[in-house]
Amino acid sequence: MAFSRDGDGENSGLSLVNGTSGPAASPSTPGQDKLAELKQEHRDLDEAILALVSSAAHDQLQLTRLKKRKLMLRDQITKLEDEIVPDIIA
């Protein structure tokens, strides 16, 4: 992850290069890093499942295992999102 300095004045701050634009990017927490990692693994599993299904001779047991792992990741993602973002009743 690369950062760049925005301006020299009072409103300057750090922002992500090839990331968010704006005054300054907020530092990521370990929970947010873990969440991003889980989401990436979930996307990777989705691609692997699609590739396996599209192959002529796919292993049904392997497909079932990948789908089960994907569901487990989805549950972990949901749990972590609930921990990071508080449930505020407005």
PyMOL Python script that loads the backbone (N, CA, C, O; Angstrom):
from pymol import cmd

cmd.read_pdbstr("""\
ATOM      1  N   MET A   1       0.845  -1.150   0.000  1.00  0.00           N
ATOM      2  CA  MET A   1       0.000   0.000   0.000  1.00  0.00           C
ATOM      3  C   MET A   1       0.895   1.218   0.000  1.00  0.00           C
ATOM      4  O   MET A   1       1.822   1.299   0.806  1.00  0.00           O
ATOM      5  N   ALA A   2       0.642   2.165  -0.881  1.00  0.00           N
ATOM      6  CA  ALA A   2       1.465   3.349  -0.981  1.00  0.00           C
ATOM      7  C   ALA A   2       0.657   4.578  -0.592  1.00  0.00           C
ATOM      8  O   ALA A   2      -0.543   4.655  -0.853  1.00  0.00           O
ATOM      9  N   PHE A   3       1.325   5.529   0.029  1.00  0.00           N
ATOM     10  CA  PHE A   3       0.675   6.757   0.447  1.00  0.00           C
ATOM     11  C   PHE A   3       1.355   7.931  -0.229  1.00  0.00           C
ATOM     12  O   PHE A   3       2.536   7.863  -0.568  1.00  0.00           O
ATOM     13  N   SER A   4       0.606   9.011  -0.427  1.00  0.00           N
ATOM     14  CA  SER A   4       1.184  10.235  -0.956  1.00  0.00           C
ATOM     15  C   SER A   4       0.731  11.399  -0.093  1.00  0.00           C
ATOM     16  O   SER A   4      -0.323  11.341   0.541  1.00  0.00           O
ATOM     17  N   ARG A   5       1.519  12.439  -0.072  1.00  0.00           N
ATOM     18  CA  ARG A   5       1.217  13.624   0.707  1.00  0.00           C
ATOM     19  C   ARG A   5       0.328  14.523  -0.141  1.00  0.00           C
ATOM     20  O   ARG A   5       0.651  14.787  -1.299  1.00  0.00           O
ATOM     21  N   ASP A   6      -0.802  15.006   0.421  1.00  0.00           N
ATOM     22  CA  ASP A   6      -1.721  15.891  -0.291  1.00  0.00           C
ATOM     23  C   ASP A   6      -1.453  17.334   0.116  1.00  0.00           C
ATOM     24  O   ASP A   6      -1.841  17.736   1.214  1.00  0.00           O
ATOM     25  N   GLY A   7      -0.815  18.112  -0.719  1.00  0.00           N
ATOM     26  CA  GLY A   7      -0.632  19.542  -0.475  1.00  0.00           C
ATOM     27  C   GLY A   7       0.311  19.846   0.661  1.00  0.00           C
ATOM     28  O   GLY A   7       0.842  18.956   1.325  1.00  0.00           O
ATOM     29  N   ASP A   8       0.506  21.171   0.866  1.00  0.00           N
ATOM     30  CA  ASP A   8       1.405  21.603   1.919  1.00  0.00           C
ATOM     31  C   ASP A   8       0.689  22.441   2.961  1.00  0.00           C
ATOM     32  O   ASP A   8       1.295  22.810   3.968  1.00  0.00           O
ATOM     33  N   GLY A   9      -0.581  22.751   2.750  1.00  0.00           N
ATOM     34  CA  GLY A   9      -1.296  23.668   3.620  1.00  0.00           C
ATOM     35  C   GLY A   9      -1.911  23.005   4.834  1.00  0.00           C
ATOM     36  O   GLY A   9      -1.563  21.885   5.210  1.00  0.00           O
ATOM     37  N   GLU A  10      -2.841  23.738   5.435  1.00  0.00           N
ATOM     38  CA  GLU A  10      -3.508  23.288   6.644  1.00  0.00           C
ATOM     39  C   GLU A  10      -4.312  22.013   6.445  1.00  0.00           C
ATOM     40  O   GLU A  10      -4.371  21.172   7.342  1.00  0.00           O
ATOM     41  N   ASN A  11      -4.924  21.861   5.294  1.00  0.00           N
ATOM     42  CA  ASN A  11      -5.802  20.727   5.023  1.00  0.00           C
ATOM     43  C   ASN A  11      -5.075  19.563   4.382  1.00  0.00           C
ATOM     44  O   ASN A  11      -5.705  18.689   3.785  1.00  0.00           O
ATOM     45  N   SER A  12      -3.768  19.542   4.496  1.00  0.00           N
ATOM     46  CA  SER A  12      -3.026  18.451   3.878  1.00  0.00           C
ATOM     47  C   SER A  12      -3.106  17.214   4.758  1.00  0.00           C
ATOM     48  O   SER A  12      -3.342  17.309   5.963  1.00  0.00           O
ATOM     49  N   GLY A  13      -2.910  16.073   4.155  1.00  0.00           N
ATOM     50  CA  GLY A  13      -2.938  14.812   4.876  1.00  0.00           C
ATOM     51  C   GLY A  13      -2.420  13.717   3.985  1.00  0.00           C
ATOM     52  O   GLY A  13      -2.003  13.974   2.855  1.00  0.00           O
ATOM     53  N   LEU A  14      -2.440  12.522   4.470  1.00  0.00           N
ATOM     54  CA  LEU A  14      -2.017  11.382   3.671  1.00  0.00           C
ATOM     55  C   LEU A  14      -3.238  10.747   3.038  1.00  0.00           C
ATOM     56  O   LEU A  14      -4.293  10.650   3.665  1.00  0.00           O
ATOM     57  N   SER A  15      -3.096  10.317   1.803  1.00  0.00           N
ATOM     58  CA  SER A  15      -4.169   9.559   1.168  1.00  0.00           C
ATOM     59  C   SER A  15      -3.544   8.409   0.404  1.00  0.00           C
ATOM     60  O   SER A  15      -2.365   8.445   0.052  1.00  0.00           O
ATOM     61  N   LEU A  16      -4.340   7.402   0.156  1.00  0.00           N
ATOM     62  CA  LEU A  16      -3.867   6.230  -0.565  1.00  0.00           C
ATOM     63  C   LEU A  16      -3.618   6.570  -2.027  1.00  0.00           C
ATOM     64  O   LEU A  16      -4.411   7.275  -2.650  1.00  0.00           O
ATOM     65  N   VAL A  17      -2.526   6.074  -2.566  1.00  0.00           N
ATOM     66  CA  VAL A  17      -2.273   6.182  -3.991  1.00  0.00           C
ATOM     67  C   VAL A  17      -3.023   5.034  -4.642  1.00  0.00           C
ATOM     68  O   VAL A  17      -2.915   3.893  -4.194  1.00  0.00           O
ATOM     69  N   ASN A  18      -3.782   5.318  -5.694  1.00  0.00           N
ATOM     70  CA  ASN A  18      -4.649   4.330  -6.342  1.00  0.00           C
ATOM     71  C   ASN A  18      -5.698   3.811  -5.381  1.00  0.00           C
ATOM     72  O   ASN A  18      -6.151   2.674  -5.518  1.00  0.00           O
ATOM     73  N   GLY A  19      -6.085   4.603  -4.432  1.00  0.00           N
ATOM     74  CA  GLY A  19      -7.103   4.204  -3.465  1.00  0.00           C
ATOM     75  C   GLY A  19      -8.146   5.285  -3.390  1.00  0.00           C
ATOM     76  O   GLY A  19      -8.645   5.753  -4.413  1.00  0.00           O
ATOM     77  N   THR A  20      -8.475   5.679  -2.196  1.00  0.00           N
ATOM     78  CA  THR A  20      -9.495   6.683  -2.012  1.00  0.00           C
ATOM     79  C   THR A  20      -8.931   8.059  -2.274  1.00  0.00           C
ATOM     80  O   THR A  20      -7.753   8.316  -2.025  1.00  0.00           O
ATOM     81  N   SER A  21      -9.770   8.939  -2.774  1.00  0.00           N
ATOM     82  CA  SER A  21      -9.357  10.323  -2.933  1.00  0.00           C
ATOM     83  C   SER A  21     -10.036  11.115  -1.837  1.00  0.00           C
ATOM     84  O   SER A  21     -11.101  10.724  -1.358  1.00  0.00           O
ATOM     85  N   GLY A  22      -9.444  12.208  -1.439  1.00  0.00           N
ATOM     86  CA  GLY A  22     -10.024  13.006  -0.382  1.00  0.00           C
ATOM     87  C   GLY A  22      -8.934  13.542   0.508  1.00  0.00           C
ATOM     88  O   GLY A  22      -7.746  13.395   0.220  1.00  0.00           O
ATOM     89  N   PRO A  23      -9.351  14.168   1.596  1.00  0.00           N
ATOM     90  CA  PRO A  23      -8.376  14.814   2.455  1.00  0.00           C
ATOM     91  C   PRO A  23      -7.345  13.856   3.013  1.00  0.00           C
ATOM     92  O   PRO A  23      -6.145  14.081   2.852  1.00  0.00           O
ATOM     93  N   ALA A  24      -7.783  12.799   3.663  1.00  0.00           N
ATOM     94  CA  ALA A  24      -6.835  11.835   4.225  1.00  0.00           C
ATOM     95  C   ALA A  24      -7.545  10.507   4.412  1.00  0.00           C
ATOM     96  O   ALA A  24      -8.718  10.469   4.783  1.00  0.00           O
ATOM     97  N   ALA A  25      -6.837   9.423   4.156  1.00  0.00           N
ATOM     98  CA  ALA A  25      -7.400   8.089   4.343  1.00  0.00           C
ATOM     99  C   ALA A  25      -7.250   7.711   5.812  1.00  0.00           C
ATOM    100  O   ALA A  25      -6.214   7.968   6.425  1.00  0.00           O
ATOM    101  N   SER A  26      -8.291   7.101   6.369  1.00  0.00           N
ATOM    102  CA  SER A  26      -8.201   6.684   7.761  1.00  0.00           C
ATOM    103  C   SER A  26      -7.341   5.427   7.849  1.00  0.00           C
ATOM    104  O   SER A  26      -7.388   4.573   6.963  1.00  0.00           O
ATOM    105  N   PRO A  27      -6.564   5.318   8.906  1.00  0.00           N
ATOM    106  CA  PRO A  27      -5.716   4.133   9.045  1.00  0.00           C
ATOM    107  C   PRO A  27      -6.578   2.890   9.231  1.00  0.00           C
ATOM    108  O   PRO A  27      -7.617   2.931   9.889  1.00  0.00           O
ATOM    109  N   SER A  28      -6.134   1.798   8.647  1.00  0.00           N
ATOM    110  CA  SER A  28      -6.911   0.571   8.756  1.00  0.00           C
ATOM    111  C   SER A  28      -6.612  -0.117  10.081  1.00  0.00           C
ATOM    112  O   SER A  28      -5.510  -0.018  10.620  1.00  0.00           O
ATOM    113  N   THR A  29      -7.607  -0.805  10.585  1.00  0.00           N
ATOM    114  CA  THR A  29      -7.459  -1.543  11.834  1.00  0.00           C
ATOM    115  C   THR A  29      -7.190  -3.000  11.494  1.00  0.00           C
ATOM    116  O   THR A  29      -7.422  -3.423  10.362  1.00  0.00           O
ATOM    117  N   PRO A  30      -6.706  -3.770  12.455  1.00  0.00           N
ATOM    118  CA  PRO A  30      -6.489  -5.198  12.186  1.00  0.00           C
ATOM    119  C   PRO A  30      -7.779  -5.900  11.752  1.00  0.00           C
ATOM    120  O   PRO A  30      -7.735  -6.811  10.925  1.00  0.00           O
ATOM    121  N   GLY A  31      -8.921  -5.490  12.299  1.00  0.00           N
ATOM    122  CA  GLY A  31     -10.200  -6.079  11.908  1.00  0.00           C
ATOM    123  C   GLY A  31     -10.531  -5.800  10.453  1.00  0.00           C
ATOM    124  O   GLY A  31     -11.042  -6.668   9.745  1.00  0.00           O
ATOM    125  N   GLN A  32     -10.235  -4.582  10.011  1.00  0.00           N
ATOM    126  CA  GLN A  32     -10.497  -4.223   8.615  1.00  0.00           C
ATOM    127  C   GLN A  32      -9.556  -4.961   7.675  1.00  0.00           C
ATOM    128  O   GLN A  32      -9.946  -5.361   6.578  1.00  0.00           O
ATOM    129  N   ASP A  33      -8.312  -5.138   8.113  1.00  0.00           N
ATOM    130  CA  ASP A  33      -7.354  -5.892   7.298  1.00  0.00           C
ATOM    131  C   ASP A  33      -7.803  -7.342   7.159  1.00  0.00           C
ATOM    132  O   ASP A  33      -7.751  -7.908   6.068  1.00  0.00           O
ATOM    133  N   LYS A  34      -8.241  -7.938   8.253  1.00  0.00           N
ATOM    134  CA  LYS A  34      -8.722  -9.325   8.245  1.00  0.00           C
ATOM    135  C   LYS A  34      -9.957  -9.439   7.368  1.00  0.00           C
ATOM    136  O   LYS A  34     -10.108 -10.410   6.628  1.00  0.00           O
ATOM    137  N   LEU A  35     -10.846  -8.444   7.448  1.00  0.00           N
ATOM    138  CA  LEU A  35     -12.062  -8.439   6.638  1.00  0.00           C
ATOM    139  C   LEU A  35     -11.718  -8.405   5.149  1.00  0.00           C
ATOM    140  O   LEU A  35     -12.309  -9.136   4.354  1.00  0.00           O
ATOM    141  N   ALA A  36     -10.775  -7.567   4.780  1.00  0.00           N
ATOM    142  CA  ALA A  36     -10.356  -7.479   3.371  1.00  0.00           C
ATOM    143  C   ALA A  36      -9.750  -8.804   2.918  1.00  0.00           C
ATOM    144  O   ALA A  36      -9.987  -9.250   1.796  1.00  0.00           O
ATOM    145  N   GLU A  37      -8.972  -9.426   3.790  1.00  0.00           N
ATOM    146  CA  GLU A  37      -8.359 -10.717   3.469  1.00  0.00           C
ATOM    147  C   GLU A  37      -9.422 -11.794   3.261  1.00  0.00           C
ATOM    148  O   GLU A  37      -9.329 -12.585   2.322  1.00  0.00           O
ATOM    149  N   LEU A  38     -10.427 -11.828   4.129  1.00  0.00           N
ATOM    150  CA  LEU A  38     -11.496 -12.821   4.006  1.00  0.00           C
ATOM    151  C   LEU A  38     -12.317 -12.602   2.744  1.00  0.00           C
ATOM    152  O   LEU A  38     -12.691 -13.557   2.063  1.00  0.00           O
ATOM    153  N   LYS A  39     -12.595 -11.334   2.434  1.00  0.00           N
ATOM    154  CA  LYS A  39     -13.367 -11.029   1.218  1.00  0.00           C
ATOM    155  C   LYS A  39     -12.593 -11.448  -0.031  1.00  0.00           C
ATOM    156  O   LYS A  39     -13.178 -11.956  -0.988  1.00  0.00           O
ATOM    157  N   GLN A  40     -11.278 -11.233  -0.020  1.00  0.00           N
ATOM    158  CA  GLN A  40     -10.463 -11.646  -1.170  1.00  0.00           C
ATOM    159  C   GLN A  40     -10.481 -13.159  -1.322  1.00  0.00           C
ATOM    160  O   GLN A  40     -10.610 -13.670  -2.435  1.00  0.00           O
ATOM    161  N   GLU A  41     -10.351 -13.876  -0.216  1.00  0.00           N
ATOM    162  CA  GLU A  41     -10.387 -15.340  -0.276  1.00  0.00           C
ATOM    163  C   GLU A  41     -11.749 -15.827  -0.762  1.00  0.00           C
ATOM    164  O   GLU A  41     -11.833 -16.809  -1.499  1.00  0.00           O
ATOM    165  N   HIS A  42     -12.823 -15.136  -0.349  1.00  0.00           N
ATOM    166  CA  HIS A  42     -14.174 -15.492  -0.786  1.00  0.00           C
ATOM    167  C   HIS A  42     -14.307 -15.322  -2.298  1.00  0.00           C
ATOM    168  O   HIS A  42     -14.887 -16.173  -2.972  1.00  0.00           O
ATOM    169  N   ARG A  43     -13.767 -14.216  -2.832  1.00  0.00           N
ATOM    170  CA  ARG A  43     -13.800 -13.989  -4.288  1.00  0.00           C
ATOM    171  C   ARG A  43     -12.981 -15.042  -5.026  1.00  0.00           C
ATOM    172  O   ARG A  43     -13.386 -15.542  -6.075  1.00  0.00           O
ATOM    173  N   ASP A  44     -11.822 -15.369  -4.459  1.00  0.00           N
ATOM    174  CA  ASP A  44     -10.965 -16.385  -5.077  1.00  0.00           C
ATOM    175  C   ASP A  44     -11.662 -17.742  -5.118  1.00  0.00           C
ATOM    176  O   ASP A  44     -11.577 -18.456  -6.117  1.00  0.00           O
ATOM    177  N   LEU A  45     -12.344 -18.094  -4.042  1.00  0.00           N
ATOM    178  CA  LEU A  45     -13.082 -19.357  -4.015  1.00  0.00           C
ATOM    179  C   LEU A  45     -14.207 -19.353  -5.044  1.00  0.00           C
ATOM    180  O   LEU A  45     -14.464 -20.369  -5.689  1.00  0.00           O
ATOM    181  N   ASP A  46     -14.872 -18.221  -5.196  1.00  0.00           N
ATOM    182  CA  ASP A  46     -15.946 -18.110  -6.181  1.00  0.00           C
ATOM    183  C   ASP A  46     -15.401 -18.372  -7.586  1.00  0.00           C
ATOM    184  O   ASP A  46     -16.024 -19.077  -8.379  1.00  0.00           O
ATOM    185  N   GLU A  47     -14.241 -17.803  -7.882  1.00  0.00           N
ATOM    186  CA  GLU A  47     -13.611 -18.026  -9.187  1.00  0.00           C
ATOM    187  C   GLU A  47     -13.199 -19.491  -9.357  1.00  0.00           C
ATOM    188  O   GLU A  47     -13.359 -20.064 -10.435  1.00  0.00           O
ATOM    189  N   ALA A  48     -12.670 -20.091  -8.296  1.00  0.00           N
ATOM    190  CA  ALA A  48     -12.256 -21.497  -8.359  1.00  0.00           C
ATOM    191  C   ALA A  48     -13.468 -22.404  -8.584  1.00  0.00           C
ATOM    192  O   ALA A  48     -13.391 -23.375  -9.337  1.00  0.00           O
ATOM    193  N   ILE A  49     -14.574 -22.085  -7.934  1.00  0.00           N
ATOM    194  CA  ILE A  49     -15.797 -22.877  -8.101  1.00  0.00           C
ATOM    195  C   ILE A  49     -16.296 -22.768  -9.540  1.00  0.00           C
ATOM    196  O   ILE A  49     -16.661 -23.771 -10.153  1.00  0.00           O
ATOM    197  N   LEU A  50     -16.310 -21.560 -10.071  1.00  0.00           N
ATOM    198  CA  LEU A  50     -16.753 -21.372 -11.459  1.00  0.00           C
ATOM    199  C   LEU A  50     -15.853 -22.121 -12.433  1.00  0.00           C
ATOM    200  O   LEU A  50     -16.338 -22.731 -13.386  1.00  0.00           O
ATOM    201  N   ALA A  51     -14.554 -22.077 -12.199  1.00  0.00           N
ATOM    202  CA  ALA A  51     -13.620 -22.782 -13.076  1.00  0.00           C
ATOM    203  C   ALA A  51     -13.826 -24.291 -12.988  1.00  0.00           C
ATOM    204  O   ALA A  51     -13.775 -24.988 -14.001  1.00  0.00           O
ATOM    205  N   LEU A  52     -14.059 -24.794 -11.777  1.00  0.00           N
ATOM    206  CA  LEU A  52     -14.264 -26.230 -11.589  1.00  0.00           C
ATOM    207  C   LEU A  52     -15.562 -26.691 -12.247  1.00  0.00           C
ATOM    208  O   LEU A  52     -15.600 -27.751 -12.871  1.00  0.00           O
ATOM    209  N   VAL A  53     -16.614 -25.908 -12.111  1.00  0.00           N
ATOM    210  CA  VAL A  53     -17.909 -26.267 -12.714  1.00  0.00           C
ATOM    211  C   VAL A  53     -17.818 -26.244 -14.237  1.00  0.00           C
ATOM    212  O   VAL A  53     -18.430 -27.075 -14.909  1.00  0.00           O
ATOM    213  N   SER A  54     -17.059 -25.301 -14.780  1.00  0.00           N
ATOM    214  CA  SER A  54     -16.985 -25.192 -16.239  1.00  0.00           C
ATOM    215  C   SER A  54     -16.074 -26.249 -16.878  1.00  0.00           C
ATOM    216  O   SER A  54     -16.105 -26.443 -18.093  1.00  0.00           O
ATOM    217  N   SER A  55     -15.272 -26.922 -16.067  1.00  0.00           N
ATOM    218  CA  SER A  55     -14.418 -27.967 -16.623  1.00  0.00           C
ATOM    219  C   SER A  55     -15.252 -29.196 -16.975  1.00  0.00           C
ATOM    220  O   SER A  55     -16.290 -29.450 -16.364  1.00  0.00           O
ATOM    221  N   ALA A  56     -14.797 -29.936 -17.944  1.00  0.00           N
ATOM    222  CA  ALA A  56     -15.550 -31.088 -18.450  1.00  0.00           C
ATOM    223  C   ALA A  56     -15.746 -32.160 -17.370  1.00  0.00           C
ATOM    224  O   ALA A  56     -16.860 -32.646 -17.173  1.00  0.00           O
ATOM    225  N   ALA A  57     -14.695 -32.516 -16.692  1.00  0.00           N
ATOM    226  CA  ALA A  57     -14.786 -33.551 -15.664  1.00  0.00           C
ATOM    227  C   ALA A  57     -14.450 -32.933 -14.313  1.00  0.00           C
ATOM    228  O   ALA A  57     -13.288 -32.890 -13.910  1.00  0.00           O
ATOM    229  N   HIS A  58     -15.483 -32.453 -13.615  1.00  0.00           N
ATOM    230  CA  HIS A  58     -15.200 -31.837 -12.325  1.00  0.00           C
ATOM    231  C   HIS A  58     -15.490 -32.812 -11.188  1.00  0.00           C
ATOM    232  O   HIS A  58     -16.383 -33.656 -11.267  1.00  0.00           O
ATOM    233  N   ASP A  59     -14.719 -32.665 -10.156  1.00  0.00           N
ATOM    234  CA  ASP A  59     -14.805 -33.516  -8.970  1.00  0.00           C
ATOM    235  C   ASP A  59     -15.893 -32.970  -8.052  1.00  0.00           C
ATOM    236  O   ASP A  59     -15.753 -31.876  -7.507  1.00  0.00           O
ATOM    237  N   GLN A  60     -16.966 -33.719  -7.879  1.00  0.00           N
ATOM    238  CA  GLN A  60     -18.096 -33.269  -7.080  1.00  0.00           C
ATOM    239  C   GLN A  60     -17.708 -33.076  -5.611  1.00  0.00           C
ATOM    240  O   GLN A  60     -18.200 -32.155  -4.960  1.00  0.00           O
ATOM    241  N   LEU A  61     -16.846 -33.922  -5.093  1.00  0.00           N
ATOM    242  CA  LEU A  61     -16.411 -33.805  -3.705  1.00  0.00           C
ATOM    243  C   LEU A  61     -15.607 -32.518  -3.506  1.00  0.00           C
ATOM    244  O   LEU A  61     -15.807 -31.803  -2.525  1.00  0.00           O
ATOM    245  N   GLN A  62     -14.706 -32.230  -4.432  1.00  0.00           N
ATOM    246  CA  GLN A  62     -13.919 -30.999  -4.364  1.00  0.00           C
ATOM    247  C   GLN A  62     -14.827 -29.780  -4.463  1.00  0.00           C
ATOM    248  O   GLN A  62     -14.626 -28.802  -3.742  1.00  0.00           O
ATOM    249  N   LEU A  63     -15.814 -29.823  -5.338  1.00  0.00           N
ATOM    250  CA  LEU A  63     -16.765 -28.732  -5.503  1.00  0.00           C
ATOM    251  C   LEU A  63     -17.536 -28.495  -4.205  1.00  0.00           C
ATOM    252  O   LEU A  63     -17.725 -27.350  -3.793  1.00  0.00           O
ATOM    253  N   THR A  64     -17.975 -29.561  -3.573  1.00  0.00           N
ATOM    254  CA  THR A  64     -18.703 -29.457  -2.315  1.00  0.00           C
ATOM    255  C   THR A  64     -17.825 -28.835  -1.230  1.00  0.00           C
ATOM    256  O   THR A  64     -18.286 -27.993  -0.459  1.00  0.00           O
ATOM    257  N   ARG A  65     -16.573 -29.249  -1.173  1.00  0.00           N
ATOM    258  CA  ARG A  65     -15.647 -28.693  -0.172  1.00  0.00           C
ATOM    259  C   ARG A  65     -15.417 -27.201  -0.389  1.00  0.00           C
ATOM    260  O   ARG A  65     -15.401 -26.425   0.566  1.00  0.00           O
ATOM    261  N   LEU A  66     -15.240 -26.803  -1.651  1.00  0.00           N
ATOM    262  CA  LEU A  66     -15.040 -25.384  -1.953  1.00  0.00           C
ATOM    263  C   LEU A  66     -16.267 -24.558  -1.577  1.00  0.00           C
ATOM    264  O   LEU A  66     -16.142 -23.472  -1.010  1.00  0.00           O
ATOM    265  N   LYS A  67     -17.441 -25.071  -1.892  1.00  0.00           N
ATOM    266  CA  LYS A  67     -18.673 -24.351  -1.560  1.00  0.00           C
ATOM    267  C   LYS A  67     -18.860 -24.245  -0.050  1.00  0.00           C
ATOM    268  O   LYS A  67     -19.311 -23.214   0.449  1.00  0.00           O
ATOM    269  N   LYS A  68     -18.518 -25.296   0.673  1.00  0.00           N
ATOM    270  CA  LYS A  68     -18.623 -25.287   2.128  1.00  0.00           C
ATOM    271  C   LYS A  68     -17.661 -24.256   2.721  1.00  0.00           C
ATOM    272  O   LYS A  68     -18.023 -23.510   3.632  1.00  0.00           O
ATOM    273  N   ARG A  69     -16.440 -24.222   2.200  1.00  0.00           N
ATOM    274  CA  ARG A  69     -15.449 -23.247   2.667  1.00  0.00           C
ATOM    275  C   ARG A  69     -15.921 -21.830   2.372  1.00  0.00           C
ATOM    276  O   ARG A  69     -15.739 -20.927   3.189  1.00  0.00           O
ATOM    277  N   LYS A  70     -16.526 -21.637   1.206  1.00  0.00           N
ATOM    278  CA  LYS A  70     -17.026 -20.319   0.831  1.00  0.00           C
ATOM    279  C   LYS A  70     -18.131 -19.863   1.789  1.00  0.00           C
ATOM    280  O   LYS A  70     -18.169 -18.697   2.182  1.00  0.00           O
ATOM    281  N   LEU A  71     -19.022 -20.775   2.164  1.00  0.00           N
ATOM    282  CA  LEU A  71     -20.081 -20.443   3.115  1.00  0.00           C
ATOM    283  C   LEU A  71     -19.509 -20.118   4.496  1.00  0.00           C
ATOM    284  O   LEU A  71     -19.995 -19.213   5.173  1.00  0.00           O
ATOM    285  N   MET A  72     -18.484 -20.853   4.909  1.00  0.00           N
ATOM    286  CA  MET A  72     -17.841 -20.573   6.194  1.00  0.00           C
ATOM    287  C   MET A  72     -17.198 -19.187   6.181  1.00  0.00           C
ATOM    288  O   MET A  72     -17.273 -18.452   7.165  1.00  0.00           O
ATOM    289  N   LEU A  73     -16.573 -18.840   5.068  1.00  0.00           N
ATOM    290  CA  LEU A  73     -15.974 -17.510   4.940  1.00  0.00           C
ATOM    291  C   LEU A  73     -17.041 -16.420   4.994  1.00  0.00           C
ATOM    292  O   LEU A  73     -16.848 -15.382   5.627  1.00  0.00           O
ATOM    293  N   ARG A  74     -18.166 -16.665   4.328  1.00  0.00           N
ATOM    294  CA  ARG A  74     -19.259 -15.696   4.335  1.00  0.00           C
ATOM    295  C   ARG A  74     -19.728 -15.443   5.766  1.00  0.00           C
ATOM    296  O   ARG A  74     -19.981 -14.299   6.144  1.00  0.00           O
ATOM    297  N   ASP A  75     -19.843 -16.504   6.562  1.00  0.00           N
ATOM    298  CA  ASP A  75     -20.248 -16.366   7.961  1.00  0.00           C
ATOM    299  C   ASP A  75     -19.214 -15.567   8.750  1.00  0.00           C
ATOM    300  O   ASP A  75     -19.576 -14.715   9.562  1.00  0.00           O
ATOM    301  N   GLN A  76     -17.929 -15.837   8.516  1.00  0.00           N
ATOM    302  CA  GLN A  76     -16.866 -15.103   9.208  1.00  0.00           C
ATOM    303  C   GLN A  76     -16.875 -13.631   8.815  1.00  0.00           C
ATOM    304  O   GLN A  76     -16.674 -12.760   9.661  1.00  0.00           O
ATOM    305  N   ILE A  77     -17.108 -13.351   7.538  1.00  0.00           N
ATOM    306  CA  ILE A  77     -17.167 -11.974   7.043  1.00  0.00           C
ATOM    307  C   ILE A  77     -18.319 -11.232   7.709  1.00  0.00           C
ATOM    308  O   ILE A  77     -18.150 -10.105   8.176  1.00  0.00           O
ATOM    309  N   THR A  78     -19.478 -11.858   7.753  1.00  0.00           N
ATOM    310  CA  THR A  78     -20.650 -11.242   8.356  1.00  0.00           C
ATOM    311  C   THR A  78     -20.413 -10.956   9.836  1.00  0.00           C
ATOM    312  O   THR A  78     -20.761  -9.881  10.324  1.00  0.00           O
ATOM    313  N   LYS A  79     -19.828 -11.909  10.545  1.00  0.00           N
ATOM    314  CA  LYS A  79     -19.547 -11.742  11.970  1.00  0.00           C
ATOM    315  C   LYS A  79     -18.565 -10.590  12.195  1.00  0.00           C
ATOM    316  O   LYS A  79     -18.763  -9.764  13.085  1.00  0.00           O
ATOM    317  N   LEU A  80     -17.511 -10.542  11.387  1.00  0.00           N
ATOM    318  CA  LEU A  80     -16.506  -9.491  11.529  1.00  0.00           C
ATOM    319  C   LEU A  80     -17.093  -8.123  11.183  1.00  0.00           C
ATOM    320  O   LEU A  80     -16.795  -7.135  11.854  1.00  0.00           O
ATOM    321  N   GLU A  81     -17.923  -8.057  10.144  1.00  0.00           N
ATOM    322  CA  GLU A  81     -18.573  -6.794   9.786  1.00  0.00           C
ATOM    323  C   GLU A  81     -19.459  -6.310  10.922  1.00  0.00           C
ATOM    324  O   GLU A  81     -19.506  -5.113  11.204  1.00  0.00           O
ATOM    325  N   ASP A  82     -20.157  -7.220  11.572  1.00  0.00           N
ATOM    326  CA  ASP A  82     -21.007  -6.854  12.700  1.00  0.00           C
ATOM    327  C   ASP A  82     -20.188  -6.321  13.875  1.00  0.00           C
ATOM    328  O   ASP A  82     -20.643  -5.435  14.598  1.00  0.00           O
ATOM    329  N   GLU A  83     -18.983  -6.861  14.066  1.00  0.00           N
ATOM    330  CA  GLU A  83     -18.108  -6.393  15.144  1.00  0.00           C
ATOM    331  C   GLU A  83     -17.525  -5.015  14.828  1.00  0.00           C
ATOM    332  O   GLU A  83     -17.381  -4.181  15.721  1.00  0.00           O
ATOM    333  N   ILE A  84     -17.192  -4.779  13.563  1.00  0.00           N
ATOM    334  CA  ILE A  84     -16.564  -3.530  13.167  1.00  0.00           C
ATOM    335  C   ILE A  84     -17.583  -2.385  13.121  1.00  0.00           C
ATOM    336  O   ILE A  84     -17.329  -1.296  13.635  1.00  0.00           O
ATOM    337  N   VAL A  85     -18.729  -2.646  12.505  1.00  0.00           N
ATOM    338  CA  VAL A  85     -19.759  -1.621  12.359  1.00  0.00           C
ATOM    339  C   VAL A  85     -20.827  -1.866  13.421  1.00  0.00           C
ATOM    340  O   VAL A  85     -21.550  -2.860  13.363  1.00  0.00           O
ATOM    341  N   PRO A  86     -20.924  -0.957  14.392  1.00  0.00           N
ATOM    342  CA  PRO A  86     -21.914  -1.161  15.446  1.00  0.00           C
ATOM    343  C   PRO A  86     -23.338  -1.032  14.909  1.00  0.00           C
ATOM    344  O   PRO A  86     -23.597  -0.282  13.968  1.00  0.00           O
ATOM    345  N   ASP A  87     -24.232  -1.760  15.511  1.00  0.00           N
ATOM    346  CA  ASP A  87     -25.642  -1.740  15.116  1.00  0.00           C
ATOM    347  C   ASP A  87     -26.319  -0.590  15.862  1.00  0.00           C
ATOM    348  O   ASP A  87     -26.735  -0.745  17.010  1.00  0.00           O
ATOM    349  N   ILE A  88     -26.424   0.566  15.200  1.00  0.00           N
ATOM    350  CA  ILE A  88     -26.983   1.748  15.838  1.00  0.00           C
ATOM    351  C   ILE A  88     -28.433   1.919  15.372  1.00  0.00           C
ATOM    352  O   ILE A  88     -28.719   1.984  14.176  1.00  0.00           O
ATOM    353  N   ILE A  89     -29.307   1.986  16.322  1.00  0.00           N
ATOM    354  CA  ILE A  89     -30.724   2.197  16.023  1.00  0.00           C
ATOM    355  C   ILE A  89     -30.959   3.708  15.996  1.00  0.00           C
ATOM    356  O   ILE A  89     -30.750   4.406  16.988  1.00  0.00           O
ATOM    357  N   ALA A  90     -31.405   4.194  14.822  1.00  0.00           N
ATOM    358  CA  ALA A  90     -31.602   5.642  14.673  1.00  0.00           C
ATOM    359  C   ALA A  90     -33.039   6.030  14.930  1.00  0.00           C
ATOM    360  O   ALA A  90     -33.383   7.209  14.848  1.00  0.00           O
TER     361      ALA A  90
END
""", "prot")
cmd.dss("prot")
cmd.show_as("cartoon", "prot")
cmd.util.cbc("prot")
cmd.orient("prot")
